[in-house]
């Protein structure tokens, strides 16, 4: 339990170890004063940004910037805390100019520790968490109130600029992608149409219904040939009947007319036969032509469908880009600028010094107590009775055997 059991033992210990207590207390107070004087005040301020919802409903005009606002703000924070950006802020406001011994990396680390970006999640709709941020708070802690306000405002401004630039860049890239795809598909459609037209001209298929037209023409030619054959039969019957019933002169005249008509019919028949032969020869390659034309038509329909889809997406991307450039989509706005702090957030130096003095006093008493533990001596009759259970018969006081110090007058008298 130690040698201290009562207030008297404690006071006796204080009397014996007064020198140690005083030395430790004075050294502790000096250390506390030095520590309090070396501490620098820190001022803290915060700028509050609000994530404003789009002015136009997404069902009517949808933005092409996808992803949750929390993820976008996280990417923005990473870009804000990049070494190049932090060094620009340090150089702009002359931060840590009085700390010449610090390197650039150390200054960057200090500023990263001094700036904190926190977000407040928006209220959920149902049970799903879409990662939407409603409020963004940028807190800065700096040695002076002006620097704290400047740094918080600067990071707030850069956050808004990065958010706008990031959204516009993403919308622009989306629009450029779909516009490029649309232009490429349009070129493919035009090239395919030119190829189809060249193939039709090469195979004398200028129109999609030319093959059917040729077949109809062959059928008409066959009907014409049948009509010629019927007329030839009728003419020959009429000539034979004239020979049998008419006079020789009349029969001869009618025979000459019939021969002329037959000659005309023969010429017509030859013309129609040649035309039919040509059409039939051209139709011999029709299956291959039809197959190629069918493949061309299917490919053209597919490209036109893709082109229509790309055109619709390009229109949506253009609407999204206009929303972003017009600041009508989701955006960050300052709802509470960073104020100039009135008081430091760190503790007062006097308070730290007093706390150090109190700690020094406790350390002094602890040092004295440890010295007592290292030298466990029974100094009073009460201690002996408590520790051994024996009652001492006689208590001999401490005798001072040192010779008394002689004063200056006694020395003078003795010499005289």
Secondary structure as the mmCIF struct_conf table of DSSP 4:
data_model
#
loop_
_struct_conf.conf_type_id
_struct_conf.id
_struct_conf.beg_label_comp_id
_struct_conf.beg_label_asym_id
_struct_conf.beg_label_seq_id
_struct_conf.end_label_comp_id
_struct_conf.end_label_asym_id
_struct_conf.end_label_seq_id
BEND BEND1 UNK A 3 UNK A 3
BEND BEND2 UNK A 6 UNK A 6
HELX_RH_AL_P HELX_RH_AL_P1 UNK A 7 UNK A 16
TURN_TY1_P TURN_TY1_P1 UNK A 17 UNK A 17
HELX_RH_AL_P HELX_RH_AL_P2 UNK A 18 UNK A 38
STRN STRN1 UNK A 43 UNK A 52
HELX_LH_PP_P HELX_LH_PP_P1 UNK A 53 UNK A 54
BEND BEND3 UNK A 55 UNK A 56
TURN_TY1_P TURN_TY1_P2 UNK A 58 UNK A 60
BEND BEND4 UNK A 61 UNK A 61
BEND BEND5 UNK A 64 UNK A 64
BEND BEND6 UNK A 67 UNK A 67
HELX_RH_AL_P HELX_RH_AL_P3 UNK A 69 UNK A 80
TURN_TY1_P TURN_TY1_P3 UNK A 81 UNK A 81
BEND BEND7 UNK A 82 UNK A 82
HELX_RH_AL_P HELX_RH_AL_P4 UNK A 83 UNK A 93
TURN_TY1_P TURN_TY1_P4 UNK A 94 UNK A 98
TURN_TY1_P TURN_TY1_P5 UNK A 100 UNK A 101
HELX_RH_AL_P HELX_RH_AL_P5 UNK A 104 UNK A 114
STRN STRN2 UNK A 115 UNK A 121
HELX_LH_PP_P HELX_LH_PP_P2 UNK A 122 UNK A 124
STRN STRN3 UNK A 125 UNK A 125
TURN_TY1_P TURN_TY1_P6 UNK A 126 UNK A 127
STRN STRN4 UNK A 128 UNK A 128
STRN STRN5 UNK A 133 UNK A 142
BEND BEND8 UNK A 143 UNK A 144
HELX_RH_AL_P HELX_RH_AL_P6 UNK A 145 UNK A 202
TURN_TY1_P TURN_TY1_P7 UNK A 203 UNK A 204
BEND BEND9 UNK A 207 UNK A 207
TURN_TY1_P TURN_TY1_P8 UNK A 208 UNK A 209
HELX_RH_AL_P HELX_RH_AL_P7 UNK A 210 UNK A 245
BEND BEND10 UNK A 246 UNK A 246
HELX_RH_AL_P HELX_RH_AL_P8 UNK A 248 UNK A 283
TURN_TY1_P TURN_TY1_P9 UNK A 284 UNK A 285
HELX_RH_AL_P HELX_RH_AL_P9 UNK A 286 UNK A 325
TURN_TY1_P TURN_TY1_P10 UNK A 326 UNK A 327
BEND BEND11 UNK A 329 UNK A 330
STRN STRN6 UNK A 331 UNK A 336
HELX_LH_PP_P HELX_LH_PP_P3 UNK A 337 UNK A 339
BEND BEND12 UNK A 342 UNK A 343
BEND BEND13 UNK A 345 UNK A 346
HELX_LH_PP_P HELX_LH_PP_P4 UNK A 347 UNK A 348
HELX_RH_AL_P HELX_RH_AL_P10 UNK A 349 UNK A 374
BEND BEND14 UNK A 375 UNK A 375
BEND BEND15 UNK A 380 UNK A 380
HELX_RH_AL_P HELX_RH_AL_P11 UNK A 381 UNK A 388
BEND BEND16 UNK A 389 UNK A 389
HELX_LH_PP_P HELX_LH_PP_P5 UNK A 390 UNK A 392
BEND BEND17 UNK A 393 UNK A 393
HELX_LH_PP_P HELX_LH_PP_P6 UNK A 396 UNK A 399
BEND BEND18 UNK A 402 UNK A 402
HELX_LH_PP_P HELX_LH_PP_P7 UNK A 403 UNK A 406
HELX_RH_AL_P HELX_RH_AL_P12 UNK A 408 UNK A 415
#
